[in-house]
Amino acid sequence: MFRLRDRQKCLELFEKYYAGCKFNDARYIDLIKKHLRPGQRLLDAGCGRYLSFCKEFSDSARVVGIDLEPTLETNNQSEPFGVRGDLSHLPFPSDYFDIVISRYVIEHLQDPRQVFREFSRVLRSGGKVVILTPNKYDYVSLVAALTPYRLHRFLASRIFQTSEDDFFPTLYRANTLRSIRHALESAGLVESELGTINHYPAYLMFSPLLFRLGMMYERLTSIEALRSLRGSILCAFAKEGKPQMNAESVRRAEQEKAEMFNDSALGVR
């Protein structure tokens, strides 16, 4: 198991069948860019220690990431900024951000509805929430749910050749199309886009045989009737109401673009 030559064969299969394809992260970025405007405030909820997606947008937006990680890879002297905090009690003023993004976080939450209420609170009217999260009914999620956490961490770290500390317990409390829609709507957010997307068999990159079986699953679930079995959920929801674009709002927006984004503006001590 996990032999180098098997990994190499899987890489060859990937290059043969998936080269040039857009998968989860690329489509997530595309959806964020669709809703993000230059100079807007973006919150990455569950940004991770490296603030990877914060850095993706820091040239075009005023970006802050929040995570429970004890150390965040930023000096907080320039964007992106990082704040250590709990998503269920965000340390930001109401109506502050234009867009909230969250990648592979929802599956770990004890109370997604409370977190979504916080997303809604810190969003301005007309602001967007963009989420990428595993689908509970995908085979990877099903196996993860049935596997003891310590074993799951061990196996996943060997498959992806990374630290066990990069894997966390999964609860899947808002990880179906129906449950995530209901949870977001209960927070006063309105559906803009909601769908499922497939991914290449990343978790099966250690076995050419299993990789081929994963390819068959991916092809099969590409059929619309089986969309509820695809790998991930990608969605965008909006906070009700339209942004007010009176003269004062325009003046304030222009002033915000010119100002340095700082911790005091966030109300963080």
C-alpha positions as CSV (number, residue, x, y, z in Angstrom):
1,M,0.0,0.0,0.0
2,F,1.2,3.6,-0.8
3,R,4.0,2.3,-3.1
4,L,5.8,5.0,-5.1
5,R,5.3,3.2,-8.4
6,D,1.5,3.0,-7.7
7,R,1.4,6.7,-7.1
8,Q,3.3,7.4,-10.3
9,K,0.8,5.3,-12.2
10,C,-2.1,7.2,-10.7
11,L,-0.4,10.5,-11.7
12,E,-0.1,9.1,-15.3
13,L,-3.8,8.3,-15.3
14,F,-4.6,11.8,-14.0
15,E,-2.5,13.4,-16.7
16,K,-4.2,11.2,-19.4
17,Y,-7.8,11.8,-18.3
18,Y,-7.9,15.0,-16.3
19,A,-5.2,17.3,-17.5
20,G,-6.6,20.8,-18.1
21,C,-9.8,20.1,-16.2
22,K,-11.1,22.6,-13.5
23,F,-11.8,21.0,-10.2
24,N,-13.0,22.2,-6.8
25,D,-10.6,24.9,-5.9
26,A,-10.5,26.4,-9.4
27,R,-14.3,26.5,-9.6
28,Y,-14.5,27.9,-6.1
29,I,-12.2,30.8,-7.0
30,D,-14.2,31.4,-10.2
31,L,-17.4,31.8,-8.2
32,I,-15.8,34.1,-5.7
33,K,-14.4,36.3,-8.5
34,K,-17.9,36.4,-10.0
35,H,-19.3,38.1,-6.9
36,L,-16.3,40.1,-5.7
37,R,-15.7,43.7,-6.7
38,P,-12.4,45.6,-6.4
39,G,-11.9,47.2,-3.0
40,Q,-14.6,45.2,-1.3
41,R,-14.1,43.6,2.2
42,L,-13.7,39.9,2.1
43,L,-13.7,37.5,5.2
44,D,-12.2,34.0,4.8
45,A,-14.0,32.0,7.5
46,G,-11.7,29.1,8.5
47,C,-8.8,30.4,6.5
48,G,-6.2,27.9,7.9
49,R,-2.8,28.7,9.2
50,Y,-1.4,29.6,5.7
51,L,-4.2,32.0,4.6
52,S,-3.9,30.5,1.1
53,F,-7.2,31.9,-0.3
54,C,-6.8,35.2,1.6
55,K,-3.6,35.7,-0.4
56,E,-5.4,34.7,-3.6
57,F,-7.6,37.8,-3.3
58,S,-5.5,40.3,-1.3
59,D,-4.4,42.2,-4.4
60,S,-8.0,43.1,-5.4
61,A,-9.9,43.2,-2.1
62,R,-9.5,44.1,1.6
63,V,-9.0,40.7,3.0
64,V,-9.1,39.2,6.5
65,G,-9.0,35.6,7.6
66,I,-10.2,34.0,10.8
67,D,-9.3,30.6,12.2
68,L,-8.8,28.8,15.5
69,E,-5.3,28.0,14.5
70,P,-2.9,29.3,17.2
71,T,-0.5,30.6,14.5
72,L,-1.5,32.4,11.3
73,E,1.0,33.1,8.6
74,T,0.8,36.8,8.5
75,N,2.5,39.7,10.3
76,N,-0.8,41.8,10.3
77,Q,1.2,44.7,8.9
78,S,-0.3,44.3,5.4
79,E,-3.0,42.3,3.8
80,P,-4.1,39.7,4.2
81,F,-4.8,40.1,7.9
82,G,-5.4,37.2,10.2
83,V,-7.5,37.0,13.4
84,R,-7.7,34.0,15.8
85,G,-11.4,33.5,16.7
86,D,-14.5,31.3,16.7
87,L,-16.8,31.3,13.7
88,S,-19.9,31.1,15.9
89,H,-19.0,34.4,17.6
90,L,-17.2,36.5,15.0
91,P,-15.3,39.5,16.5
92,F,-16.4,41.9,13.8
93,P,-19.0,44.7,13.6
94,S,-22.4,44.0,11.9
95,D,-22.8,44.9,8.3
96,Y,-19.0,45.1,7.8
97,F,-18.0,42.6,5.0
98,D,-19.1,42.5,1.3
99,I,-18.4,38.8,0.9
100,V,-17.7,35.8,3.2
101,I,-16.0,32.8,1.8
102,S,-15.5,29.3,3.4
103,R,-13.6,26.3,2.0
104,Y,-13.9,22.9,3.5
105,V,-15.0,24.1,7.0
106,I,-18.7,23.6,7.2
107,E,-18.3,19.8,7.6
108,H,-16.5,20.3,10.9
109,L,-19.0,22.6,12.5
110,Q,-20.9,21.7,15.6
111,D,-23.6,24.3,14.9
112,P,-23.6,25.4,11.2
113,R,-26.8,27.4,11.7
114,Q,-25.2,29.6,14.4
115,V,-22.2,30.2,12.1
116,F,-24.4,31.1,9.2
117,R,-26.3,33.6,11.4
118,E,-22.9,35.2,12.2
119,F,-22.0,35.3,8.5
120,S,-25.3,37.1,7.8
121,R,-24.8,39.5,10.7
122,V,-21.3,40.7,9.5
123,L,-22.5,40.9,5.9
124,R,-23.7,44.1,4.4
125,S,-27.1,44.1,2.6
126,G,-26.6,42.4,-0.7
127,G,-23.4,40.8,0.4
128,K,-22.6,37.2,-0.6
129,V,-21.6,34.0,1.2
130,V,-19.6,31.5,-1.0
131,I,-19.1,28.0,0.3
132,L,-17.2,24.9,-0.8
133,T,-17.8,21.8,1.3
134,P,-17.9,18.0,0.9
135,N,-21.1,16.4,0.0
136,K,-22.2,14.0,2.8
137,Y,-23.3,11.4,0.2
138,D,-20.0,11.2,-1.7
139,Y,-18.1,7.9,-1.1
140,V,-15.2,9.7,0.5
141,S,-17.5,11.4,3.0
142,L,-19.3,8.1,3.7
143,V,-16.0,6.3,4.4
144,A,-14.7,9.2,6.5
145,A,-17.9,9.1,8.6
146,L,-17.6,5.4,9.2
147,T,-13.9,5.4,10.0
148,P,-12.6,6.1,13.5
149,Y,-11.1,9.6,13.6
150,R,-7.6,8.5,14.6
151,L,-7.5,6.0,11.7
152,H,-8.9,8.5,9.3
153,R,-6.1,11.0,10.2
154,F,-3.5,8.4,9.8
155,L,-4.7,7.1,6.4
156,A,-5.4,10.6,5.0
157,S,-2.0,11.9,6.0
158,R,-0.3,9.0,4.3
159,I,-2.4,9.4,1.1
160,F,-1.7,13.1,0.8
161,Q,1.8,12.9,2.4
162,T,1.1,15.7,4.9
163,S,0.8,16.1,8.7
164,E,-2.0,14.4,10.6
165,D,-2.6,17.9,12.2
166,D,-4.1,19.0,8.9
167,F,-7.1,16.7,9.4
168,F,-10.0,17.4,11.7
169,P,-13.2,15.5,12.9
170,T,-16.1,15.7,10.4
171,L,-19.7,16.0,11.5
172,Y,-21.5,16.8,8.2
173,R,-24.4,18.6,9.8
174,A,-25.1,20.9,6.8
175,N,-23.6,18.8,4.0
176,T,-26.4,17.9,1.7
177,L,-28.1,20.1,-0.8
178,R,-31.3,20.3,1.3
179,S,-29.6,20.7,4.7
180,I,-27.2,23.5,3.6
181,R,-30.0,25.3,1.8
182,H,-32.3,25.2,4.9
183,A,-29.4,26.2,7.2
184,L,-28.4,29.2,5.1
185,E,-32.0,30.3,4.6
186,S,-32.7,30.1,8.3
187,A,-30.0,32.7,8.7
188,G,-31.8,35.1,6.4
189,L,-29.7,34.3,3.3
190,V,-31.2,33.8,-0.1
191,E,-30.0,31.3,-2.7
192,S,-28.0,32.6,-5.7
193,E,-26.4,29.4,-6.8
194,L,-26.4,25.9,-5.3
195,G,-25.0,22.8,-6.9
196,T,-22.7,19.9,-6.7
197,I,-19.4,19.3,-8.4
198,N,-17.1,16.3,-9.0
199,H,-13.4,15.9,-8.4
200,Y,-10.8,13.5,-9.7
201,P,-10.2,10.5,-7.2
202,A,-7.7,12.3,-5.1
203,Y,-8.2,10.0,-2.1
204,L,-7.4,7.0,-4.3
205,M,-4.1,8.2,-5.7
206,F,-2.3,5.3,-4.0
207,S,-3.9,2.5,-6.1
208,P,-4.2,2.4,-9.9
209,L,-7.1,0.0,-9.6
210,L,-9.0,2.1,-7.1
211,F,-8.2,5.2,-9.0
212,R,-9.9,3.7,-12.1
213,L,-12.9,2.7,-10.0
214,G,-13.0,6.3,-8.7
215,M,-12.9,7.6,-12.3
216,M,-15.9,5.4,-13.1
217,Y,-17.8,6.8,-10.1
218,E,-16.9,10.4,-11.2
219,R,-18.2,9.7,-14.8
220,L,-21.4,8.1,-13.5
221,T,-22.2,10.8,-11.1
222,S,-21.7,13.4,-13.8
223,I,-25.2,12.4,-14.9
224,E,-27.6,15.1,-13.7
225,A,-29.9,12.5,-12.1
226,L,-27.1,11.5,-9.8
227,R,-25.8,15.0,-8.9
228,S,-26.6,14.4,-5.2
229,L,-23.8,11.9,-5.1
230,R,-21.1,14.1,-6.4
231,G,-18.0,15.0,-4.4
232,S,-18.6,18.6,-3.2
233,I,-21.3,21.3,-2.7
234,L,-20.5,24.7,-4.1
235,C,-22.9,27.5,-3.5
236,A,-23.4,31.3,-3.2
237,F,-26.1,32.9,-1.0
238,A,-26.9,36.5,-0.6
239,K,-28.0,38.7,2.4
240,E,-31.4,40.1,1.7
241,G,-31.7,43.8,0.8
242,K,-29.9,46.0,-1.7
243,P,-26.8,48.0,-1.0
244,Q,-27.6,51.7,-0.6
245,M,-25.6,53.6,-3.2
246,N,-26.5,57.2,-2.1
247,A,-23.8,59.9,-2.2
248,E,-22.7,59.2,1.3
249,S,-22.3,55.5,0.6
250,V,-20.2,56.2,-2.5
251,R,-18.0,58.6,-0.6
252,R,-17.5,56.2,2.2
253,A,-16.7,53.3,-0.2
254,E,-14.1,55.4,-1.9
255,Q,-12.6,56.5,1.4
256,E,-12.4,52.8,2.6
257,K,-10.5,51.9,-0.6
258,A,-7.9,54.5,0.2
259,E,-7.5,53.7,3.9
260,M,-5.2,51.0,5.3
261,F,-7.1,48.0,6.6
262,N,-6.2,47.8,10.2
263,D,-7.1,45.7,13.3
264,S,-8.7,48.7,15.1
265,A,-11.2,48.9,12.2
266,L,-12.2,45.4,13.0
267,G,-12.7,46.0,16.6
268,V,-10.1,43.4,17.5
269,R,-7.9,43.8,20.5
